[in-house]
Each structure stands twice: as structure tokens, then as C-alpha cells.
Amino acid sequence: MWRSSQRWLALGLIALASVTNAQPMPGKVIDLASGKELDQAAFVQRVAAAERVLLGERHDIDADHAAQRWLLQALQQQRPQGALVLEMIASDRQPRLQRVQRWLDRGHQVEPQRLAELLDWDPRWPWPRYGGLVQIATDSGIRLQGGNLSRADVNTLLASSPEVMFPSTGARQRLSAVVLAQHADAAPMLDGMLAVQHARDTRMARVLMQSPAPALLVAGRWHVLRGTGVPGYLPASAPALVITLASTDEDVAGDDADLLWVVSDE
């Protein structure tokens, strides 16, 4: 039992179920292999059957965050969720996450802002966007797993700019274009930034494999696509379901993801 109070947990799960039932799935989901739209039940069943799920977000789109919260609640309603792996937490923060979760497991309850303080949440990832997802996980007993590099790791890679080998053909070219489009002055640091991207994806893949299943990874979209990110660093024996969030005017190739989740771009 995840909480010392069985009654509190039962009430919490009932509340989660009620919220999920009351709110229909946001947007629509397309199976990229068939081109067919999945209804809510088929989508949740498809995701719930996967041991590892990679969900690619656009960090600054509120609709993506609402969709993540909806999905985590829907999955927990279907079967116990093992872990939530977040790009937004460095993996060296794991001891702190575990201390907080052990404290919560003893039946303590906290307000969202206090939870952010206990976790020492990185303010570069706005808590108003991510706090709801984290709160669902902690309230449900889902293990939080940090998947990112530490700031020291990032600085070392940027300074040394090591050569890295990407597992997918064309990944270096695609990622270089993304980095240069997002950071106009990045050309002198491009090798270091690609090394950071490579190391982040490698780290998230390792954490995902080590996390209790079923595990859900939430990360930026380029981190979850098969042609550029985490899937290329997972063992062939550990298939993952890849979902990418997008707006109505965006296309995603079928060899990059399994499901395209179209939501608002607001």
C-alpha cells in the first residue's frame, strides 16, 4: 500500500477517476501507421498496454500540459502506473525525490507550492505548468524519476564539445537544424550542444529502463522521436510506444512516432 491510510488512498483514487470520467480526452489521436483516428477508449487501452511510453511535449504550450495530466490520470485509472520519468528533473536529484516520496508515503499531504519547495523544483521549468502532473503522480503513489543531466554535466559537455555518434542516420543533421533555428548564435557551440542532446537522451533512456514499469517519460518532442532521441538508445528488446503532441497544422512522420496527439496550440 502506497499510503499509510488506506481510506485516504481509496478516496484519492475515486477522486481521480471522477475527474477523468468528467473530462473527455483533449484533442484527437491519430495512429500514424494506419492513419486512423483512435477514440478515447482505444487510445487509453493502447497506451495502458505498453510497458514504456514516451510522450513528447512542446514545453510552452499549455494544452500539451493539460493533455499530459489527463493521460496520467486515465492510465492510473486503468492499472497502477509504475513511474513518471521527467526531463524536468536532473537524475542527481533522485535521492531527494525518494526522501520526499517516503515522507508522502507515510500519509503526509501538502499543498502544491509546498511540494515544489520540498522537491527543490528547478524554476527554469515553470511550476504552474508542471506542478499538476507532479501532484497527480505523488498523490497516486507513482514513482518520480529524474531523467536529465545536472547543470555541471551540461557545462562540462559544452566546454569539452566531445564527438558523439548518434544512433539514427540523419539525426545529427536534423538536430543541428533545430538547434540553429532555436538559437541564432549557437553555431560556435554547436558541437557542445549536440553532445548535451546526445547525453540527455542517453540518460533518459537509461533511467527509463531502470524505472518500475509501466513507465511514462515526459520530455521535449525532439527527445522522444525515433529519428532523433531516446528510442535510439533503448535496447531492441525493450520496445516503447512513442506519442507526440502537435497542433493541427503539424505533420509527424510515421517512422518517428506511433501516435500523433493533436491538441490546441495555445
Rosetta blueprint (number, residue, H / E / L):
1 M L
2 W L
3 R L
4 S L
5 S L
6 Q H
7 R H
8 W H
9 L H
10 A H
11 L H
12 G H
13 L H
14 I H
15 A H
16 L H
17 A H
18 S H
19 V H
20 T H
21 N H
22 A H
23 Q L
24 P L
25 M L
26 P L
27 G L
28 K E
29 V E
30 I E
31 D E
32 L L
33 A L
34 S L
35 G L
36 K L
37 E E
38 L E
39 D L
40 Q H
41 A H
42 A H
43 F H
44 V H
45 Q H
46 R H
47 V H
48 A H
49 A L
50 A L
51 E L
52 R E
53 V E
54 L E
55 L E
56 G E
57 E E
58 R L
59 H L
60 D L
61 I L
62 D H
63 A H
64 D H
65 H H
66 A H
67 A H
68 Q H
69 R H
70 W H
71 L H
72 L H
73 Q H
74 A H
75 L H
76 Q H
77 Q H
78 Q H
79 R L
80 P L
81 Q L
82 G L
83 A E
84 L E
85 V E
86 L E
87 E E
88 M E
89 I E
90 A E
91 S H
92 D H
93 R H
94 Q H
95 P H
96 R H
97 L H
98 Q H
99 R H
100 V H
101 Q H
102 R H
103 W H
104 L H
105 D H
106 R L
107 G L
108 H L
109 Q L
110 V L
111 E L
112 P H
113 Q H
114 R H
115 L H
116 A H
117 E H
118 L H
119 L H
120 D L
121 W L
122 D L
123 P L
124 R L
125 W L
126 P L
127 W H
128 P H
129 R H
130 Y H
131 G H
132 G H
133 L H
134 V H
135 Q H
136 I H
137 A H
138 T H
139 D H
140 S H
141 G L
142 I L
143 R E
144 L E
145 Q E
146 G E
147 G E
148 N E
149 L L
150 S L
151 R H
152 A H
153 D H
154 V H
155 N H
156 T H
157 L H
158 L H
159 A H
160 S H
161 S L
162 P L
163 E L
164 V L
165 M L
166 F L
167 P L
168 S L
169 T L
170 G L
171 A H
172 R H
173 Q H
174 R H
175 L H
176 S H
177 A H
178 V H
179 V H
180 L H
181 A H
182 Q H
183 H L
184 A L
185 D L
186 A L
187 A H
188 P H
189 M H
190 L H
191 D H
192 G H
193 M H
194 L H
195 A H
196 V H
197 Q H
198 H H
199 A H
200 R H
201 D H
202 T H
203 R H
204 M H
205 A H
206 R H
207 V H
208 L H
209 M H
210 Q H
211 S L
212 P L
213 A L
214 P L
215 A E
216 L E
217 L E
218 V E
219 A E
220 G E
221 R H
222 W H
223 H H
224 V H
225 L L
226 R L
227 G L
228 T L
229 G L
230 V H
231 P H
232 G H
233 Y H
234 L L
235 P L
236 A L
237 S L
238 A L
239 P L
240 A L
241 L E
242 V E
243 I E
244 T E
245 L E
246 A E
247 S L
248 T L
249 D L
250 E L
251 D L
252 V L
253 A L
254 G L
255 D L
256 D L
257 A L
258 D L
259 L E
260 L E
261 W E
262 V E
263 V L
264 S L
265 D L
266 E L
